[in-house]
Amino acid sequence: MGLSALLLVAACTPGRELANGDLTVSLDEGMKVQLSTALTDLSLVAEPATFSALSMEGDAPVFSLVRTEKKTVTDAFGKGTALVFHGEAPAAGGKILQKLTFTAYDRFPSTVIARAEFTNATGAPISVNGWTMDRFEMAAGTSDPGFWSFQGQSTENRADWIFPVREGFFQKNYMGMNGSDYGGGTPVTCLWRQDAGLAVGHLEPVPQRVSLPVEMKAGESKATVSIVKEFDSPVVLEDGGSLATCTTFFHVFKGDCFGALRNYAQLLECVGVVMPESEPDAFEPAWCAWGYERLFTIDEIIGTLPKVKELGFKWATLDDGYQIAEGDWDLNTDRFPRGDADMKYMVDEIHKYGLKADLWWAPFAADPGTKFLEEHPNTLILDQEGKPRDITWWDSWYLSPVDEEVRAETKRLVEKFIGEYGYEGLKLDGQYMNAVPPDYNPAHHPDDPEKVVRELPTIFKLIYDTARGINPHAVLQYCPCGDCFSVYNLPYTNKTVSSDPLSSWQIRTKGYVLRALAPKTAYYGDHIELSDGGNDYPTQLGIGAILGTKFTWPKENPRLKKGEPGYLLTPEREALLKNALDIFYQKDLAHGEYVSGLYDIGFDYPETHVIRKDGTLNYAFYTHGKPVQEVELRGLETGHRYQLTDYYNHKDLGVVTAEEKTVLPVPVDGALLVEAVEIP
């Protein structure tokens, strides 16, 4: 146990502390949380903080601890010990009561699950604006940056999910809408130093419009984390009425965010949010016709298939442009003059080459003036002024995913795409899918505008179940362009994706997060053309991502505008692609196990990923433009001998005998992929 933990235990009043693994937590007389961890001798929190609070007009209620009780519990999280704190705050005419419960479970070491309930005992109604939970003031580390973090919001700037936190930083991490068509995400924050870290999040089984703000003010050596609910309008609690917060958790950890996110995903399983195990077909490389963009021709696509087959791809994707409009999914006769017959012909041609067919689709979106909206005018999500909600990227409007007419049309389309056309997969695309705004349409659920927010995942379940009911091996790719994935939609996909990455760093770190949250779900690196330089195969191979491309062949897209990049498969590009595909199939790291805890993705340099496959460790080093002269191979068994190979460049790196610190004296400028095979 670290020194800070020993001092805390000595100072605690008996009956007020709860210990679990490397975490000890208690409340003082003012109901401020004291937290310590045996993971470090340094204090993880800067000072005790008010863990749970109500937001009201004027000063917030200040609670004092009245009594404490401890009990044994058994529930969905397993067997545990609950510590219940009862507090009171004076208020006009009476008082407000708080019941704060901390529970530690045997199955989840170093984790505490929390929930608060507030009761009005003032003798009159009170108005509440919101609540705060899991507020901690974390002491920064001595290095620069003071922290690294994972923060799970989604905004139109499509920012990194993993990044450093320094003085002057603030991010709200709102899980509702952060733009007309951006919102949702992963409601957990991981903030870590080189010695230890803290994760906080909520464990509700459905999406919630809460924030997880992180702030590090200028001139301060601490960062504040919390979970905040702000009501759209004040909630009135009658005398005797109660208000409960979300179920939340906090967790201390060593290293970076990978292990903390695995712990979070396992907690979610207990409330029914279970990540899927992918079909074998989902792990196969894919070619996409998007290189020809929306004005493709059937002949261009079919003409590219021989090269797609020759190179070893298994999937061919028809992207955006086949439809009349979003919401009117009948075929555009400019490209499909014979309608459905032409679509079936194209799918048959894909199948003749031994390829599986995948179809792009943007569900529950409809352009103004489409036939569906003319026939079903009450299916739109409306704001408080009765106006449709924009999906600005598509110039479309949101359909309500819980509207019965929308759901019937969604089911019909899946049956047509999978059953009638013969597609084996669907690429669900669009950042707007990640979350929806509250719906004030009087034709839907006017007494509960947030129903659509909570039940959004059910339309993905409908799509998933319908598709796999027709084809049990159907692959459903979920691509919320640039968003941090909503964990509530993830259970109904069996192929995640780097989702329009802005850099190779995003490809790698998104893969890192998604492999932590859903380790048995296939992760697609998206089109290689979206990586740094348009050809960063070491990024996709080194993290076990599935390869993808949108090349054109044998000619360039004739509709490219001046200055636009082309995607013609030149001999040089083909050589790189062949090499990458050979390695992909040979090593099969997409089915490997991500090894966490050996390196810190933030504080260690170079950035390092490790995947274990068939007992062999595979290292991927990335230098971010700052070359190194050597790398360290962690995780090898001391005294054992290993044959090292640069498997991307097919170079023998010699034999090494593992030591307490095993150094490979090989310069790295960009990327180095190393296979370490033990020599008997």
C-alpha positions as CSV (number, residue, x, y, z in Angstrom):
1,M,0.0,0.0,0.0
2,G,1.3,3.5,-0.9
3,L,2.1,6.1,1.7
4,S,-0.9,8.2,0.8
5,A,-3.2,5.2,1.3
6,L,-1.7,4.5,4.7
7,L,-2.1,8.1,5.8
8,L,-5.7,8.1,4.6
9,V,-6.6,4.9,6.4
10,A,-5.1,6.2,9.6
11,A,-7.2,9.3,9.3
12,C,-10.5,7.8,8.4
13,T,-13.3,7.4,10.9
14,P,-14.3,3.7,11.2
15,G,-17.3,2.8,9.0
16,R,-16.8,5.6,6.5
17,E,-14.2,4.0,4.2
18,L,-14.6,1.4,1.4
19,A,-11.6,-0.4,0.0
20,N,-11.5,-2.4,-3.2
21,G,-8.3,-3.6,-4.8
22,D,-5.9,-0.7,-5.1
23,L,-8.6,1.9,-4.3
24,T,-9.7,3.3,-0.9
25,V,-12.5,5.9,-0.7
26,S,-14.2,7.6,2.3
27,L,-16.4,10.6,3.1
28,D,-15.7,13.3,5.7
29,E,-18.2,15.2,7.8
30,G,-18.9,17.6,4.9
31,M,-19.5,14.6,2.5
32,K,-16.4,15.4,0.6
33,V,-14.7,12.4,-1.0
34,Q,-11.2,11.3,0.0
35,L,-9.6,8.9,-2.5
36,S,-6.3,7.1,-2.4
37,T,-4.6,4.3,-4.3
38,A,-1.9,1.8,-3.5
39,L,-0.7,2.2,-7.1
40,T,1.5,5.2,-6.2
41,D,3.1,6.8,-3.2
42,L,2.0,10.2,-4.6
43,S,-1.5,11.6,-4.0
44,L,-3.7,11.0,-7.0
45,V,-6.3,13.7,-5.9
46,A,-5.2,17.2,-5.1
47,E,-7.7,17.6,-2.2
48,P,-11.0,16.2,-1.1
49,A,-13.9,17.3,-3.3
50,T,-17.7,17.4,-3.1
51,F,-18.5,14.2,-4.9
52,S,-22.2,14.7,-5.5
53,A,-24.3,17.8,-5.6
54,L,-27.6,19.4,-6.7
55,S,-27.7,22.4,-9.0
56,M,-30.4,24.9,-7.9
57,E,-31.0,28.7,-8.1
58,G,-28.7,30.5,-5.8
59,D,-26.2,28.6,-3.6
60,A,-26.1,24.8,-4.0
61,P,-27.2,22.8,-0.9
62,V,-24.3,22.0,1.4
63,F,-24.7,18.6,2.9
64,S,-23.4,17.3,6.2
65,L,-23.0,13.6,7.0
66,V,-25.7,12.3,9.4
67,R,-25.1,8.5,9.5
68,T,-23.5,5.6,7.6
69,E,-24.5,2.1,7.0
70,K,-22.7,-0.9,5.5
71,K,-24.3,-4.0,3.9
72,T,-23.6,-6.9,1.6
73,V,-25.3,-6.9,-1.8
74,T,-25.7,-9.3,-4.7
75,D,-26.9,-8.0,-8.0
76,A,-26.1,-7.8,-11.7
77,F,-22.5,-6.8,-11.0
78,G,-22.0,-9.7,-8.6
79,K,-21.3,-9.9,-4.9
80,G,-20.2,-6.8,-3.2
81,T,-20.2,-4.4,-0.2
82,A,-22.2,-1.2,-0.1
83,L,-21.5,1.8,2.0
84,V,-24.5,4.1,2.3
85,F,-24.0,7.7,3.4
86,H,-27.0,9.7,4.6
87,G,-26.6,13.5,4.5
88,E,-28.8,16.6,5.1
89,A,-28.6,20.2,3.8
90,P,-30.6,23.0,5.4
91,A,-33.1,24.7,3.1
92,A,-35.9,27.2,3.6
93,G,-38.6,25.6,5.7
94,G,-36.8,22.3,6.2
95,K,-34.0,20.3,4.6
96,I,-32.9,18.4,1.6
97,L,-31.8,14.8,2.1
98,Q,-29.1,13.0,0.3
99,K,-28.5,9.2,0.1
100,L,-25.2,8.4,-1.5
101,T,-24.3,4.8,-2.1
102,F,-20.8,3.4,-2.9
103,T,-20.6,-0.3,-3.8
104,A,-17.4,-2.3,-4.3
105,Y,-17.8,-5.6,-6.1
106,D,-15.5,-8.6,-5.9
107,R,-15.5,-9.0,-9.7
108,F,-14.3,-5.4,-10.4
109,P,-11.2,-4.6,-8.3
110,S,-10.1,-1.0,-7.8
111,T,-13.6,0.1,-8.9
112,V,-16.5,1.7,-7.0
113,I,-20.0,2.1,-8.3
114,A,-22.0,5.1,-7.1
115,R,-25.5,6.4,-7.1
116,A,-27.1,9.4,-5.3
117,E,-30.7,10.1,-4.4
118,F,-32.0,13.5,-3.2
119,T,-35.3,14.0,-1.4
120,N,-37.2,17.2,-0.8
121,A,-38.0,17.5,2.9
122,T,-38.6,21.3,2.9
123,G,-42.3,21.3,3.2
124,A,-42.7,23.0,-0.2
125,P,-41.8,22.4,-3.9
126,I,-38.2,23.1,-4.9
127,S,-36.8,23.6,-8.4
128,V,-33.7,21.7,-9.5
129,N,-31.5,22.5,-12.5
130,G,-29.3,19.4,-12.5
131,W,-26.9,17.3,-10.6
132,T,-23.2,16.5,-10.4
133,M,-21.5,13.1,-9.6
134,D,-18.0,11.7,-9.5
135,R,-16.3,15.0,-9.1
136,F,-12.6,14.7,-8.4
137,E,-9.7,17.1,-8.4
138,M,-6.7,15.2,-9.7
139,A,-3.2,16.2,-9.0
140,A,-1.1,16.6,-12.2
141,G,2.0,14.6,-12.7
142,T,5.5,16.3,-12.8
143,S,6.1,15.6,-16.5
144,D,4.9,17.6,-19.5
145,P,2.0,17.0,-20.2
146,G,0.6,16.6,-16.7
147,F,-1.9,14.1,-18.0
148,W,-2.9,12.0,-21.0
149,S,-6.5,11.3,-21.5
150,F,-9.3,9.4,-23.3
151,Q,-12.4,11.6,-23.7
152,G,-15.4,10.3,-25.5
153,Q,-17.4,13.2,-27.0
154,S,-18.3,13.6,-30.6
155,T,-18.1,17.0,-32.4
156,E,-17.9,18.3,-35.9
157,N,-14.1,18.9,-35.6
158,R,-13.7,15.1,-35.5
159,A,-10.9,15.5,-32.9
160,D,-8.6,12.8,-31.5
161,W,-10.0,10.5,-28.8
162,I,-6.6,10.2,-27.0
163,F,-4.6,13.3,-26.3
164,P,-2.6,15.2,-23.7
165,V,-4.1,17.6,-21.1
166,R,-2.2,20.7,-20.1
167,E,-2.9,24.0,-18.4
168,G,-5.7,26.0,-19.9
169,F,-7.6,22.9,-21.1
170,F,-11.4,22.5,-21.0
171,Q,-13.6,20.0,-22.8
172,K,-17.3,19.5,-22.0
173,N,-17.7,15.9,-23.3
174,Y,-21.4,16.3,-23.7
175,M,-23.1,13.0,-24.7
176,G,-26.1,14.8,-26.3
177,M,-26.0,16.8,-29.6
178,N,-22.9,19.0,-30.1
179,G,-24.1,20.2,-33.5
180,S,-26.9,19.6,-35.9
181,D,-25.8,16.1,-36.7
182,Y,-22.9,15.4,-34.3
183,G,-23.4,13.9,-30.8
184,G,-23.2,10.8,-28.6
185,G,-20.1,9.0,-27.8
186,T,-18.5,6.9,-25.0
187,P,-19.6,8.2,-21.6
188,V,-16.3,7.6,-19.8
189,T,-13.2,9.8,-19.1
190,C,-9.8,8.3,-18.5
191,L,-7.2,10.7,-17.1
192,W,-3.8,9.3,-16.3
193,R,-0.3,10.3,-15.1
194,Q,2.8,8.2,-15.6
195,D,2.3,6.6,-12.2
196,A,-1.6,6.1,-12.0
197,G,-4.9,7.2,-13.4
198,L,-8.6,7.6,-12.8
199,A,-11.6,6.7,-14.9
200,V,-15.1,8.0,-14.3
201,G,-18.3,7.2,-16.3
202,H,-21.9,6.2,-16.1
203,L,-23.4,2.7,-16.3
204,E,-26.9,3.3,-17.5
205,P,-28.1,0.7,-20.0
206,V,-29.3,3.4,-22.5
207,P,-27.8,6.7,-23.7
208,Q,-28.0,9.7,-21.4
209,R,-27.6,13.4,-22.2
210,V,-25.0,14.1,-19.6
211,S,-21.5,15.7,-19.7
212,L,-18.2,14.5,-18.4
213,P,-16.3,17.8,-18.3
214,V,-12.5,17.9,-17.9
215,E,-10.8,21.2,-16.9
216,M,-7.2,22.1,-16.1
217,K,-7.1,25.8,-15.4
218,A,-4.2,28.0,-16.3
219,G,-1.7,28.2,-13.4
220,E,-3.1,25.2,-11.6
221,S,-1.4,21.8,-11.3
222,K,-4.7,19.9,-11.0
223,A,-7.5,18.8,-13.3
224,T,-11.2,18.5,-12.4
225,V,-13.3,15.6,-13.7
226,S,-17.0,15.0,-13.1
227,I,-20.3,13.8,-14.5
228,V,-22.9,16.6,-14.9
229,K,-26.6,16.5,-15.8
230,E,-28.2,19.8,-16.9
231,F,-31.9,19.7,-17.2
232,D,-33.4,21.5,-20.3
233,S,-35.8,23.1,-17.9
234,P,-36.0,23.0,-14.1
235,V,-37.4,19.9,-12.5
236,V,-39.9,20.6,-9.7
237,L,-39.7,18.3,-6.8
238,E,-42.8,18.3,-4.6
239,D,-42.4,18.0,-0.9
240,G,-41.4,14.3,-0.3
241,G,-40.4,13.8,-3.9
242,S,-37.1,12.3,-4.8
243,L,-34.6,12.6,-7.7
244,A,-32.0,10.0,-8.5
245,T,-28.8,10.4,-10.5
246,C,-27.4,8.0,-13.1
247,T,-25.5,5.0,-11.8
248,T,-21.8,5.9,-12.1
249,F,-18.4,4.4,-11.4
250,F,-14.9,5.5,-10.7
251,H,-11.8,3.3,-11.2
252,V,-8.1,3.7,-10.5
253,F,-5.6,2.1,-12.8
254,K,-1.9,1.8,-13.8
255,G,-0.7,2.6,-17.2
256,D,-2.8,4.0,-20.0
257,C,-6.5,3.9,-20.8
258,F,-6.6,0.4,-22.4
259,G,-7.2,-1.6,-19.2
260,A,-9.6,1.0,-17.8
261,L,-11.7,0.8,-21.0
262,R,-11.7,-3.0,-20.8
263,N,-13.0,-2.7,-17.2
264,Y,-15.7,-0.3,-18.3
265,A,-16.8,-2.6,-21.1
266,Q,-17.1,-5.5,-18.7
267,L,-19.2,-3.3,-16.3
268,L,-21.5,-2.5,-19.2
269,E,-22.0,-6.2,-19.9
270,C,-23.6,-6.4,-16.5
271,V,-26.3,-3.9,-17.5
272,G,-27.0,-5.6,-20.8
273,V,-24.7,-3.7,-23.2
274,V,-22.7,-6.5,-24.7
275,M,-20.2,-6.2,-27.5
276,P,-20.5,-8.7,-30.3
277,E,-18.1,-11.4,-31.6
278,S,-17.6,-10.8,-35.3
279,E,-18.2,-13.2,-38.2
280,P,-15.1,-14.6,-39.8
281,D,-16.2,-12.8,-43.0
282,A,-15.9,-9.4,-41.2
283,F,-12.2,-9.8,-40.9
284,E,-11.6,-9.9,-44.6
285,P,-10.1,-7.0,-46.7
286,A,-12.5,-4.8,-48.6
287,W,-12.4,-2.8,-51.8
288,C,-14.8,0.1,-52.1
289,A,-16.1,1.8,-55.2
290,W,-15.9,5.2,-53.6
291,G,-12.9,6.0,-55.7
292,Y,-15.4,6.6,-58.5
293,E,-17.6,8.6,-56.1
294,R,-21.3,9.3,-56.5
295,L,-21.4,9.4,-60.3
296,F,-19.9,5.9,-60.8
297,T,-21.1,3.7,-63.6
298,I,-21.8,0.0,-63.4
299,D,-19.2,-0.7,-66.1
300,E,-16.5,1.1,-64.0
301,I,-17.3,-1.0,-61.0
302,I,-17.5,-4.3,-62.9
303,G,-14.3,-3.4,-64.8
304,T,-12.3,-3.0,-61.6
305,L,-13.4,-6.4,-60.2
306,P,-10.7,-8.5,-62.0
307,K,-8.0,-6.6,-60.2
308,V,-9.9,-6.6,-56.9
309,K,-10.1,-10.4,-57.2
310,E,-6.4,-10.8,-58.3
311,L,-5.0,-8.9,-55.4
312,G,-6.9,-11.0,-52.9
313,F,-9.7,-8.8,-51.6
314,K,-12.8,-10.6,-50.4
315,W,-15.4,-7.7,-50.4
316,A,-16.6,-5.2,-52.9
317,T,-18.6,-2.2,-51.6
318,L,-21.0,-0.1,-53.5
319,D,-21.0,3.3,-51.9
320,D,-23.2,6.4,-52.0
321,G,-24.9,7.4,-55.3
322,Y,-27.1,4.5,-56.3
323,Q,-30.2,6.0,-54.7
324,I,-32.5,8.8,-55.9
325,A,-32.0,10.5,-52.5
326,E,-31.5,9.8,-48.9
327,G,-34.9,8.6,-47.8
328,D,-35.8,7.6,-51.3
329,W,-33.9,4.4,-51.8
330,D,-35.2,3.5,-55.2
331,L,-32.5,3.3,-57.8
332,N,-31.2,6.3,-59.7
333,T,-32.0,5.5,-63.3
334,D,-29.0,7.5,-64.5
335,R,-26.8,4.8,-63.2
336,F,-29.3,1.9,-63.1
337,P,-31.5,2.4,-66.2
338,R,-33.2,-1.0,-65.8
339,G,-33.7,-0.4,-62.0
340,D,-33.6,-3.5,-59.8
341,A,-32.5,-5.7,-62.7
342,D,-29.3,-3.7,-63.1
343,M,-28.6,-3.8,-59.4
344,K,-29.0,-7.6,-59.3
345,Y,-26.8,-7.9,-62.4
346,M,-24.0,-5.9,-60.7
347,V,-24.3,-8.0,-57.5
348,D,-24.2,-11.2,-59.6
349,E,-21.0,-10.0,-61.3
350,I,-19.4,-9.3,-57.9
351,H,-20.3,-12.9,-56.9
352,K,-19.0,-14.3,-60.1
353,Y,-15.5,-13.1,-59.1
354,G,-15.9,-14.9,-55.7
355,L,-16.4,-11.7,-53.9
356,K,-19.0,-10.7,-51.3
357,A,-21.1,-7.6,-51.9
358,D,-21.5,-4.8,-49.4
359,L,-23.9,-1.8,-49.8
360,W,-23.6,1.7,-48.4
361,W,-26.7,3.0,-46.6
362,A,-27.7,6.0,-44.4
363,P,-30.7,4.8,-42.4
364,F,-33.4,7.1,-40.8
365,A,-32.4,10.1,-42.9
366,A,-34.6,11.7,-45.6
367,D,-34.1,14.6,-47.9
368,P,-36.8,17.3,-48.1
369,G,-39.3,16.5,-50.8
370,T,-38.6,12.8,-51.0
371,K,-41.5,10.4,-51.7
372,F,-41.2,8.8,-48.2
373,L,-41.7,12.1,-46.5
374,E,-44.6,13.0,-48.8
375,E,-46.3,9.7,-47.9
376,H,-45.3,9.7,-44.2
377,P,-45.1,13.4,-43.1
378,N,-45.3,12.7,-39.4
379,T,-42.1,10.6,-39.2
380,L,-39.7,13.5,-38.6
381,I,-38.0,14.5,-35.4
382,L,-39.1,18.0,-34.7
383,D,-37.5,20.7,-32.4
384,Q,-39.5,22.7,-29.8
385,E,-40.5,25.2,-32.6
386,G,-41.9,22.3,-34.7
387,K,-39.0,22.5,-37.2
388,P,-37.3,19.4,-38.7
389,R,-33.8,18.6,-37.3
390,D,-31.1,19.0,-39.9
391,I,-28.5,16.4,-41.0
392,T,-26.3,19.0,-42.5
393,W,-23.8,16.6,-44.1
394,W,-26.5,15.0,-46.3
395,D,-28.8,18.1,-46.5
396,S,-31.3,15.8,-45.0
397,W,-33.7,15.6,-42.0
398,Y,-33.8,13.2,-39.1
399,L,-36.5,10.6,-39.2
400,S,-37.5,9.3,-35.8
401,P,-35.8,5.9,-35.3
402,V,-38.7,4.9,-32.9
403,D,-41.5,5.9,-35.3
404,E,-43.3,2.7,-36.4
405,E,-43.5,3.8,-40.1
406,V,-39.8,4.5,-40.1
407,R,-39.1,1.1,-38.5
408,A,-41.3,-0.6,-41.0
409,E,-39.5,1.1,-43.9
410,T,-36.2,0.3,-42.4
411,K,-37.0,-3.4,-42.1
412,R,-38.4,-3.4,-45.7
413,L,-35.2,-1.9,-47.0
414,V,-33.0,-4.4,-45.2
415,E,-35.1,-7.3,-46.6
416,K,-34.6,-5.8,-50.1
417,F,-30.9,-5.1,-49.8
418,I,-30.0,-8.5,-48.3
419,G,-32.8,-10.7,-49.4
420,E,-33.7,-9.4,-52.9
421,Y,-30.5,-7.9,-54.1
422,G,-28.3,-10.5,-52.5
423,Y,-25.8,-8.2,-50.5
424,E,-23.9,-10.0,-47.8
425,G,-23.2,-6.8,-45.9
426,L,-24.3,-3.2,-45.1
427,K,-22.1,-0.2,-44.5
428,L,-24.2,2.0,-42.3
429,D,-22.7,5.5,-42.7
430,G,-23.1,9.0,-41.3
431,Q,-22.0,10.8,-38.1
432,Y,-25.7,11.6,-37.4
433,M,-26.3,7.9,-36.5
434,N,-24.3,8.2,-33.3
435,A,-27.0,10.2,-31.5
436,V,-30.3,12.0,-32.0
437,P,-31.9,15.1,-30.5
438,P,-35.0,15.0,-28.3
439,D,-38.2,14.8,-30.4
440,Y,-41.0,17.3,-29.8
441,N,-43.2,16.0,-32.6
442,P,-46.7,15.8,-31.2
443,A,-47.3,12.7,-33.3
444,H,-44.7,10.7,-31.4
445,H,-44.2,10.9,-27.6
446,P,-44.8,14.5,-26.6
447,D,-44.7,13.7,-22.8
448,D,-41.2,12.2,-23.2
449,P,-39.1,14.0,-25.8
450,E,-36.0,12.1,-24.7
451,K,-37.5,8.7,-25.5
452,V,-35.9,8.8,-28.9
453,V,-32.5,9.5,-27.4
454,R,-32.7,6.5,-25.1
455,E,-34.2,4.1,-27.7
456,L,-32.0,5.0,-30.7
457,P,-30.0,1.8,-30.4
458,T,-33.1,-0.3,-31.0
459,I,-33.2,0.7,-34.7
460,F,-29.7,-0.7,-35.1
461,K,-30.9,-3.9,-33.4
462,L,-33.7,-4.0,-35.8
463,I,-31.3,-3.7,-38.8
464,Y,-28.9,-6.3,-37.3
465,D,-31.5,-8.8,-36.5
466,T,-33.3,-8.4,-39.8
467,A,-30.2,-8.8,-41.9
468,R,-28.9,-11.8,-39.9
469,G,-32.3,-13.3,-40.0
470,I,-32.1,-13.4,-43.8
471,N,-28.3,-14.2,-43.9
472,P,-26.9,-15.5,-40.6
473,H,-23.4,-14.4,-41.8
474,A,-24.3,-10.9,-42.8
475,V,-21.7,-8.3,-41.8
476,L,-23.0,-4.9,-40.5
477,Q,-20.4,-2.1,-40.5
478,Y,-21.1,0.9,-38.4
479,C,-19.4,4.1,-39.6
480,P,-20.3,7.2,-37.6
481,C,-18.0,9.4,-39.6
482,G,-15.5,11.0,-37.3
483,D,-17.6,10.5,-34.1
484,C,-16.4,8.7,-31.0
485,F,-18.6,5.6,-31.2
486,S,-21.7,5.4,-29.1
487,V,-21.1,2.3,-27.1
488,Y,-24.9,1.8,-27.1
489,N,-24.9,1.2,-30.8
490,L,-21.9,-1.0,-30.9
491,P,-23.7,-4.2,-29.8
492,Y,-25.5,-4.2,-33.1
493,T,-22.5,-4.1,-35.4
494,N,-19.9,-6.8,-36.2
495,K,-17.5,-4.5,-38.0
496,T,-16.2,-1.3,-36.5
497,V,-14.0,1.2,-38.5
498,S,-11.6,4.1,-38.1
499,S,-14.5,6.1,-39.6
500,D,-13.0,8.8,-41.9
501,P,-9.8,9.3,-39.9
502,L,-7.9,12.6,-40.2
503,S,-4.5,11.0,-39.6
504,S,-2.7,7.7,-39.1
505,W,-2.6,8.5,-35.3
506,Q,-6.4,8.5,-35.4
507,I,-6.4,5.1,-37.2
508,R,-4.2,3.6,-34.5
509,T,-5.8,5.2,-31.4
510,K,-9.3,4.6,-32.6
511,G,-8.3,1.0,-33.1
512,Y,-6.7,1.0,-29.6
513,V,-10.0,2.2,-28.0
514,L,-12.3,-0.1,-30.0
515,R,-10.1,-3.2,-29.3
516,A,-10.4,-2.4,-25.6
517,L,-14.1,-1.9,-25.7
518,A,-14.9,-4.7,-28.1
519,P,-11.9,-7.1,-28.4
520,K,-13.8,-9.7,-30.4
521,T,-15.2,-7.3,-32.9
522,A,-13.5,-6.7,-36.3
523,Y,-11.8,-3.4,-36.7
524,Y,-11.5,-2.0,-40.3
525,G,-8.8,0.6,-40.9
526,D,-10.9,2.3,-43.6
527,H,-9.5,3.2,-47.0
528,I,-5.7,3.3,-46.9
529,E,-5.9,6.5,-48.9
530,L,-7.1,8.2,-45.7
531,S,-3.9,7.4,-43.9
532,D,-0.8,9.6,-43.8
533,G,0.6,9.9,-47.3
534,G,-2.3,7.8,-48.5
535,N,-0.2,4.6,-48.1
536,D,0.6,4.1,-44.4
537,Y,0.2,0.3,-44.5
538,P,2.4,-0.1,-41.4
539,T,-0.3,1.7,-39.3
540,Q,-3.0,-0.7,-40.4
541,L,-0.9,-3.8,-40.2
542,G,0.8,-3.0,-36.9
543,I,-2.5,-2.7,-35.0
544,G,-4.2,-5.6,-36.6
545,A,-6.6,-3.5,-38.6
546,I,-8.5,-4.9,-41.7
547,L,-7.1,-3.5,-44.9
548,G,-9.3,-1.4,-47.2
549,T,-8.9,0.7,-50.3
550,K,-10.9,2.7,-52.9
551,F,-8.5,2.4,-55.9
552,T,-9.7,2.8,-59.4
553,W,-8.5,0.6,-62.3
554,P,-7.5,0.3,-65.1
555,K,-8.2,4.1,-65.5
556,E,-8.6,7.1,-63.2
557,N,-12.0,8.4,-62.2
558,P,-12.8,10.5,-65.3
559,R,-15.0,12.9,-63.2
560,L,-12.2,14.2,-61.0
561,K,-12.0,17.9,-60.7
562,K,-8.8,19.8,-61.2
563,G,-6.6,19.5,-58.1
564,E,-8.5,16.5,-56.6
565,P,-6.4,13.5,-55.7
566,G,-6.7,10.5,-57.9
567,Y,-6.8,6.9,-56.8
568,L,-5.6,5.1,-59.9
569,L,-3.8,1.9,-59.0
570,T,-0.4,2.6,-60.4
571,P,2.4,0.0,-60.5
572,E,4.0,1.6,-57.5
573,R,0.8,1.6,-55.5
574,E,0.0,-1.9,-56.5
575,A,3.4,-3.2,-55.3
576,L,2.8,-1.6,-51.8
577,L,-0.7,-3.0,-51.7
578,K,0.4,-6.5,-52.7
579,N,3.0,-6.5,-50.0
580,A,0.6,-5.4,-47.4
581,L,-2.1,-7.9,-48.3
582,D,0.5,-10.8,-48.3
583,I,1.5,-9.7,-44.8
584,F,-2.1,-9.3,-43.7
585,Y,-3.0,-12.9,-44.6
586,Q,0.2,-14.4,-43.4
587,K,0.2,-12.9,-40.0
588,D,-3.6,-12.5,-39.4
589,L,-3.1,-10.0,-36.6
590,A,-6.7,-9.0,-37.0
591,H,-7.4,-12.1,-34.9
592,G,-4.6,-11.4,-32.5
593,E,-4.8,-10.4,-28.9
594,Y,-4.0,-6.8,-28.1
595,V,-1.4,-6.9,-25.2
596,S,-1.9,-4.0,-22.8
597,G,0.2,-2.7,-20.0
598,L,3.6,-3.1,-21.6
599,Y,3.7,0.5,-23.0
600,D,1.9,3.7,-22.3
601,I,0.4,5.0,-25.5
602,G,0.8,8.6,-24.2
603,F,3.9,8.8,-22.0
604,D,6.1,6.3,-23.8
605,Y,8.0,7.1,-26.9
606,P,8.0,5.9,-29.6
607,E,4.3,5.0,-29.6
608,T,4.2,1.2,-29.4
609,H,1.5,-1.4,-29.9
610,V,1.8,-5.1,-29.2
611,I,-0.3,-7.9,-30.5
612,R,0.1,-11.6,-29.5
613,K,-0.8,-14.1,-32.2
614,D,-0.2,-17.9,-31.8
615,G,2.2,-17.2,-28.8
616,T,4.3,-14.7,-30.8
617,L,4.6,-11.1,-29.8
618,N,4.4,-8.6,-32.7
619,Y,5.6,-5.0,-32.0
620,A,4.7,-1.9,-33.9
621,F,6.7,1.3,-33.2
622,Y,5.8,4.8,-34.6
623,T,8.0,7.9,-34.2
624,H,5.8,10.9,-35.2
625,G,8.5,12.6,-37.1
626,K,11.1,12.3,-34.3
627,P,13.5,9.4,-35.2
628,V,14.9,7.2,-32.5
629,Q,18.1,5.1,-32.6
630,E,16.8,2.1,-30.7
631,V,13.6,0.6,-29.3
632,E,12.8,-1.5,-26.2
633,L,11.2,-4.9,-26.5
634,R,9.0,-5.4,-23.4
635,G,7.2,-8.6,-22.5
636,L,9.8,-11.1,-23.6
637,E,10.8,-13.8,-21.1
638,T,14.1,-13.1,-19.5
639,G,16.8,-15.5,-20.6
640,H,14.9,-16.8,-23.6
641,R,16.2,-16.3,-27.2
642,Y,14.1,-14.7,-30.0
643,Q,14.5,-14.4,-33.7
644,L,13.6,-10.8,-34.7
645,T,12.2,-9.9,-38.1
646,D,11.2,-6.6,-39.6
647,Y,8.2,-8.2,-41.2
648,Y,7.1,-5.2,-43.3
649,N,10.4,-4.8,-45.0
650,H,11.3,-8.5,-44.8
651,K,14.6,-7.9,-43.0
652,D,16.3,-10.2,-40.5
653,L,17.1,-8.2,-37.4
654,G,19.1,-11.0,-35.7
655,V,18.7,-13.0,-32.5
656,V,18.3,-11.5,-29.1
657,T,18.4,-13.0,-25.6
658,A,15.8,-11.2,-23.5
659,E,17.1,-9.3,-20.5
660,E,15.4,-7.2,-17.8
661,K,15.5,-4.4,-20.4
662,T,15.8,-5.7,-23.9
663,V,17.0,-3.1,-26.4
664,L,17.0,-3.5,-30.2
665,P,19.6,-1.1,-31.6
666,V,17.7,-0.3,-34.9
667,P,17.0,3.3,-36.0
668,V,13.3,4.1,-36.5
669,D,12.1,7.0,-38.6
670,G,8.4,6.5,-39.3
671,A,7.4,2.9,-38.4
672,L,9.1,-0.4,-37.5
673,L,7.1,-3.7,-37.3
674,V,8.9,-6.4,-35.5
675,E,8.0,-10.1,-35.0
676,A,9.7,-11.8,-32.1
677,V,9.7,-15.6,-32.5
678,E,11.0,-17.6,-29.6
679,I,13.8,-20.0,-30.5
680,P,13.5,-23.4,-28.6
